[in-house]
Amino acid sequence: MKVTNFIARRYLFSRQHISLISTLTIISILGVTIGTALLIIVLSVFNGFFDLVKNMLLSYEPDIRIESTASKSFLLTDSLKNDLANIPEIKVISPYVQGKCLLANTSNQDKVVIVRGVVPDRFFPLNEHKNSITEGNFNLSVENNMPGILIGDELIHQLHLTTGDKVSLMSAQGMQKALTQFAGPTGYEFDIRGAFHIKQIFEGSIVFVDLRAAQRLFHVRNHITGLDLKLTSHEDANAVKARLQQILGKKYSVKTWYDLQKPLYDVMYLEKWGAYLILMIIVLVAVLNIVGSLTMIVLQKNRDIGIMLTMGFSPKDIKRIFLKQGFFIGLIGCGTGGFLGLLLSWLQKTYGLVKLAGAQSFIIPAYPVNIQLSDVVIVLSGSLILCVLASWYPSVRASKVAPADAIRYE
């Protein structure tokens, strides 16, 4: 009803004089504005950190990983290859063999490392390893009867090694076989072909060798530990996982990039929405001001309400007037706060205004920002709903005013 809109705006934005009621209204709008802006900024920063961690992990990990649920290794059969080939979203299929070994070198500083055997032509297109080389190259082939190995640069510096040096790897399977055959444990010798650096996540504990060399090292013959899949888009991982699980059955475990680091991602989501709930307290304080200011307006306009009721306004119309006042307060506060939040988030994303403490030793210099439309909608709608709910009590109280009493005692 247009008349109720006019009266609601008139009560809310009257310019006759500055009173306590108008001051409380301004404070309410400012509270909603600040709370909404802070929510958008904080959620955008959490999104930025989430994307930063996700991209770091995806630079090493696959979009989907397939492993056997029955044993530590399995045979890559032709039927399994055909099943994977029939899924168009799969871009790269990279088999691997993985296990722990003792790395020995001439400096007598032995180290337990994770050895991953890969097919170079399939594994390196899977991620950003070609961009992580710091020394040497990614050549894992056999040269001069010596297979190649890649080692993280942190581990190379720790063991005082360099490209061209020789190291030996000794697996637990090899040690067990040597003990059962009453012979000394034998290690496989490798030639260091290069060093890599993967954003301070995995280097120093993992080394790469050729798949066939790893199969000999861990005595698994033609078996593999798992399959890493690269998709055309990692956003399709859940849909592809469901299809693969249906095709492969319970004999295989299918995990997406999220499943591989689920505890970490879950904690980040928990922190994000925990911060959302805490910062909503700012909006809640502003909402309490709305209750107070609208209640005072009801008391001040008691005679006007009585006159409107005698003129033919129904209690529902009176109730609608004060509900719309709460809506207008929320609309102004959410609109202004949303604009400020989006503007400051964009400035931070574009220019990096707020720097990270100790940024010289971190991966990025400033707080990362990623604005998501869904978060903006949740913040704006949540704040607006609270403002409307805050006007419920004053509107109910206004609708119960008795016209005769209101006019008589005024």
C-alpha positions in Angstrom: 0.0 0.0 0.0 1.5 3.3 -1.1 0.1 5.3 1.8 1.8 3.0 4.4 5.1 3.5 2.5 4.7 7.3 2.6 3.9 7.3 6.3 6.7 4.9 7.2 9.2 7.2 5.3 7.7 10.3 6.9 8.1 8.9 10.4 11.6 7.7 9.8 13.1 10.6 7.9 11.3 13.6 9.3 13.4 16.7 9.1 11.5 18.8 11.6 14.1 18.4 14.3 16.9 16.2 15.5 15.6 14.1 18.5 16.7 11.1 20.5 14.6 8.9 18.2 16.3 10.2 15.0 19.7 9.8 16.7 19.0 6.2 17.6 17.8 5.6 14.0 21.1 6.9 12.6 23.0 4.8 15.1 21.0 1.7 14.0 21.7 2.4 10.3 25.4 2.9 11.0 25.6 -0.3 13.0 24.0 -2.3 10.2 26.3 -0.6 7.7 29.5 -1.4 9.6 28.4 -4.9 10.4 27.5 -5.7 6.8 30.7 -4.2 5.4 32.9 -6.1 7.9 31.1 -9.4 7.2 31.6 -9.1 3.5 35.3 -8.1 3.9 36.1 -10.9 6.5 34.3 -13.6 4.5 36.1 -12.5 1.3 39.5 -12.7 3.1 38.6 -16.2 4.3 37.7 -17.2 0.8 41.0 -15.8 -0.4 43.0 -17.9 2.1 40.9 -20.9 1.2 41.7 -20.5 -2.5 45.4 -19.9 -1.8 45.7 -23.1 0.2 43.6 -25.0 -2.4 45.7 -23.9 -5.3 48.9 -24.7 -3.4 47.7 -28.2 -2.7 46.3 -28.7 -6.2 49.7 -27.8 -7.6 50.8 -31.2 -6.2 47.7 -33.2 -5.7 45.3 -34.5 -8.3 41.6 -33.6 -8.8 40.7 -37.3 -8.1 42.7 -40.2 -6.7 41.7 -43.9 -7.1 43.1 -46.5 -4.7 42.3 -50.1 -3.9 40.2 -50.8 -0.7 41.3 -54.4 -0.6 45.1 -54.1 -0.7 47.9 -51.5 -0.8 48.4 -52.1 -4.6 46.4 -53.3 -7.6 46.8 -54.2 -11.2 45.9 -51.6 -13.8 43.7 -53.8 -16.1 42.5 -53.0 -19.6 38.9 -52.9 -18.4 39.8 -50.2 -15.8 41.6 -48.2 -18.5 38.5 -48.4 -20.7 36.2 -47.3 -17.9 38.3 -44.2 -17.3 38.6 -43.5 -21.1 34.8 -43.4 -21.4 34.6 -40.4 -19.0 35.2 -37.2 -21.1 35.9 -35.0 -18.1 39.2 -36.9 -17.4 42.1 -35.1 -19.0 45.1 -37.0 -17.7 45.5 -40.5 -16.0 48.7 -40.9 -14.0 49.5 -44.2 -12.3 51.9 -44.1 -9.3 53.6 -46.3 -6.8 54.3 -44.9 -3.3 56.0 -46.0 -0.1 58.6 -45.1 2.5 62.3 -45.7 2.0 65.6 -45.1 3.8 67.7 -42.7 1.7 71.4 -43.2 2.2 74.3 -41.1 0.9 78.0 -40.7 1.2 77.7 -38.2 4.0 76.2 -40.9 6.2 73.2 -38.7 7.0 70.4 -41.3 6.3 66.9 -40.0 6.0 63.5 -41.6 5.8 61.6 -40.3 2.8 58.4 -40.9 0.8 59.3 -42.3 -2.6 56.8 -41.8 -5.4 57.2 -43.6 -8.6 55.6 -41.9 -11.6 55.4 -42.0 -15.4 57.0 -38.6 -16.2 55.0 -38.0 -19.4 51.7 -38.4 -17.5 52.6 -37.1 -14.0 54.2 -33.8 -14.9 51.3 -32.5 -17.0 49.1 -33.3 -14.0 50.3 -30.4 -12.0 52.9 -27.5 -11.8 56.0 -29.6 -11.2 57.7 -28.3 -14.3 57.5 -24.8 -12.9 59.0 -25.9 -9.6 62.4 -27.1 -10.8 65.2 -25.2 -9.1 68.2 -27.2 -10.3 68.8 -29.8 -13.0 65.9 -31.3 -14.9 63.0 -33.8 -14.6 64.8 -36.6 -16.4 64.1 -39.9 -14.5 65.2 -42.3 -17.3 68.0 -44.8 -17.0 71.3 -43.3 -18.2 74.6 -45.3 -17.9 72.7 -48.0 -16.1 71.6 -45.6 -13.4 68.0 -44.5 -12.9 67.3 -40.8 -12.1 65.8 -39.3 -9.0 64.3 -35.9 -8.1 64.8 -34.6 -4.5 63.3 -31.5 -2.8 65.8 -28.7 -2.5 65.4 -28.5 1.2 66.5 -32.1 1.6 69.3 -31.6 -0.8 70.7 -28.7 1.2 70.1 -30.6 4.5 72.1 -33.6 3.2 74.7 -31.4 1.4 73.9 -33.0 -2.0 73.9 -31.7 -5.5 72.8 -32.8 -8.9 75.0 -35.7 -10.2 75.5 -37.2 -6.8 74.5 -40.8 -6.1 72.1 -41.9 -3.4 70.7 -45.3 -2.4 67.1 -46.2 -1.5 66.2 -49.1 0.7 62.6 -50.1 1.2 61.0 -51.9 4.1 60.0 -54.7 1.7 63.6 -55.1 0.7 64.8 -55.2 4.3 62.2 -57.8 5.1 63.2 -59.9 2.1 66.8 -59.7 3.1 66.1 -60.8 6.6 64.0 -63.8 5.5 66.8 -64.9 3.1 69.6 -64.3 5.7 71.3 -61.8 3.4 72.4 -58.2 3.9 69.9 -55.6 2.8 70.5 -54.2 -0.6 69.7 -50.7 -1.8 69.0 -49.4 -5.3 71.3 -46.6 -6.4 70.0 -43.5 -8.1 71.5 -40.5 -9.8 70.2 -37.1 -8.6 69.0 -35.4 -11.8 67.3 -32.4 -10.2 65.8 -30.5 -7.3 62.3 -29.0 -6.9 60.5 -26.7 -4.6 56.7 -26.9 -4.2 55.7 -23.9 -2.1 57.0 -25.2 1.2 54.5 -28.1 1.4 56.1 -31.4 0.4 59.7 -30.7 -0.4 62.2 -32.2 2.0 60.2 -35.4 2.6 59.2 -36.7 -0.9 61.4 -37.9 -3.8 60.4 -38.9 -7.3 61.6 -41.8 -9.4 60.4 -43.6 -12.5 57.4 -45.9 -12.0 59.2 -49.1 -13.0 62.1 -48.3 -10.7 59.6 -47.9 -7.8 57.9 -51.2 -8.7 61.3 -52.9 -8.4 62.1 -51.0 -5.2 58.9 -52.0 -3.4 58.6 -55.5 -5.0 55.2 -55.0 -6.5 56.0 -56.1 -10.1 53.3 -54.7 -12.4 51.0 -53.4 -9.7 50.5 -49.7 -8.8 49.5 -47.9 -5.6 46.9 -45.7 -7.2 45.7 -43.5 -10.1 45.8 -39.7 -10.1 43.3 -38.1 -12.4 43.4 -34.6 -13.8 40.0 -33.2 -14.9 39.2 -30.4 -17.4 37.9 -28.5 -14.3 38.4 -29.5 -10.7 34.9 -28.2 -10.0 33.6 -31.3 -11.7 35.3 -33.6 -9.2 32.2 -34.5 -7.1 30.2 -35.4 -10.2 33.0 -37.5 -11.7 33.6 -39.2 -8.3 30.0 -40.3 -8.1 30.2 -41.8 -11.7 33.5 -43.5 -11.0 32.3 -45.0 -7.7 29.2 -46.4 -9.4 31.3 -47.9 -12.2 34.2 -49.2 -10.1 32.2 -50.4 -7.1 33.4 -51.0 -3.5 36.7 -52.5 -4.6 38.1 -49.1 -5.2 38.2 -45.9 -3.2 37.6 -42.7 -5.1 38.6 -39.4 -3.4 38.4 -35.8 -4.7 40.9 -33.1 -4.1 38.6 -32.0 -1.1 38.6 -35.5 0.4 42.4 -35.7 0.3 42.7 -32.8 2.6 39.2 -32.9 4.2 40.2 -32.0 7.8 42.1 -28.9 6.7 39.3 -27.7 4.4 36.6 -28.4 7.0 38.5 -26.4 9.6 38.8 -23.5 7.2 35.1 -23.6 6.5 34.4 -23.8 10.3 36.6 -20.7 10.9 34.8 -18.8 8.1 31.3 -19.4 9.3 32.3 -19.1 13.0 33.6 -15.6 12.1 30.3 -14.9 10.3 28.3 -15.7 13.5 30.6 -13.7 15.7 30.5 -10.6 13.5 26.7 -10.9 13.2 26.7 -9.7 16.9 27.5 -6.2 15.5 24.4 -6.3 13.4 22.5 -7.7 16.4 23.5 -4.7 18.5 22.2 -2.4 15.8 19.0 -4.4 15.6 18.4 -3.8 19.3 18.7 -0.1 18.6 16.0 -0.5 16.0 13.7 -2.1 18.6 14.3 0.9 20.9 13.9 3.6 18.3 10.8 2.2 16.7 9.2 1.6 20.2 9.8 5.3 21.0 8.3 6.3 17.7 5.2 4.3 18.6 4.9 6.1 21.9 5.5 9.5 20.3 3.0 8.9 17.5 0.4 7.3 19.7 -2.1 10.1 18.8 -1.4 9.8 15.1 -2.0 6.1 15.2 -5.3 6.6 16.9 -6.4 9.2 14.3 -5.3 6.8 11.5 -7.4 4.0 13.0 -10.5 6.3 13.2 -9.9 7.3 9.6 -10.2 3.7 8.4 -6.7 2.2 8.7 -6.8 -1.3 9.9 -4.5 -2.7 12.6 -2.7 -4.6 9.8 -2.0 -1.3 8.1 -0.5 0.2 11.2 1.6 -2.9 11.7 2.7 -2.7 8.1 3.9 0.9 8.6 6.3 0.0 11.4 7.5 -3.2 9.7 8.4 -1.1 6.7 10.3 1.3 8.8 12.5 -1.6 10.0 12.8 -2.7 6.3 13.9 0.8 5.2 16.5 0.9 8.0 17.8 -2.5 6.9 17.7 -1.6 3.3 19.8 1.6 3.8 22.2 -0.1 6.2 22.7 -3.2 4.0 22.9 -1.3 0.8 25.5 1.1 2.1 27.4 -1.6 4.0 27.3 -3.9 1.0 28.7 -1.2 -1.2 31.5 -0.3 1.2 32.4 -4.0 1.8 32.6 -4.7 -1.9 34.6 -1.6 -2.6 37.2 -2.2 0.2 37.4 -5.9 -0.8 38.0 -4.9 -4.5 40.7 -2.4 -3.4 42.4 -5.0 -1.3 42.3 -7.5 -4.1 43.5 -5.1 -6.7 46.1 -3.1 -4.8 46.9 -5.1 -1.7 46.4 -2.2 0.7 46.7 -4.3 3.9 50.0 -6.2 4.0 50.6 -9.4 5.9 52.9 -9.3 8.9 56.2 -10.9 8.0 55.2 -10.9 4.3 58.8 -11.3 3.3 58.8 -14.9 4.5 55.3 -15.7 3.3 54.0 -16.8 -0.1 52.0 -13.6 -0.7 52.7 -10.0 0.4 49.1 -9.0 1.3 45.8 -10.5 2.5 44.2 -12.5 -0.3 40.6 -11.7 -1.2 38.0 -13.6 -3.2 34.5 -12.1 -3.4 31.8 -14.7 -3.7 28.3 -13.7 -4.7 26.7 -16.4 -2.5 28.5 -14.9 0.6 27.3 -11.4 -0.3 23.7 -12.6 -0.7 23.8 -14.4 2.7 25.2 -11.4 4.5 22.8 -8.9 3.0 19.7 -11.1 3.3 20.7 -12.1 6.9 21.1 -8.5 8.0 17.9 -7.4 6.3 15.9 -10.2 7.9 17.2 -9.2 11.3 16.2 -5.6 10.8 12.7 -6.6 9.7 12.4 -9.0 12.7 13.5 -6.2 15.0 10.5 -4.1 13.9 8.1 -6.9 14.7 7.5 -6.0 18.4 7.0 -2.2 17.8 4.7 -2.9 14.9 2.6 -5.3 17.0 2.4 -2.8 19.9 1.4 -0.1 17.4 -1.4 -2.2 16.0 -2.9 -2.8 19.4 -3.4 0.9 20.2 -7.0 1.7 21.2 -8.1 4.7 19.0 -10.5 6.2 21.6 -7.9 6.1 24.4 -5.1 7.4 22.2 -7.1 10.5 21.1 -8.7 11.1 24.6 -5.5 11.2 26.6 -3.5 13.2 23.9 
